[in-house]
Amino acid sequence: MRVIIVEPGGFRTDFLDGASLQVQPASISDYDAGTGPIRGALAANNGRQPGDPTKAATAIVDVAEAGEPPLRLQLGADAIERVEAKLDLVRRELDQWRLIALSTSF
């Protein structure tokens, strides 16, 4: 048995619609700095997500039927950008602290 971890970017589904996403109208002012921009971004991006859910479903089926599917499957340019940024950060940190990391060997 194989497992595929699907890591999707933003797809134009009803995920951000009022029928799916419930946002409480009341808010706590102490949290406004953190939650305010997120609430605004969710509302602003609804219906503007770059991914096509039909194409994503087709891609998932195609990959699931592949002889050697990947463990992780990123879907969408935005998902790929996030993973590449994380890999770049990990590479920079690894390079920066390599000597200390290697100094722990016998």
Secondary structure, DSSP 4 states (H G I P E B T S, - for coil): ----EEEE--B-SGGGSTTT----S---GGGHHHHHHHHHHHHHHTTT-SB-HHHHHHHHHHHHTSSS--SEEEESHHHHHHHHHHHHHHHHHHHHHHHHHHTT--
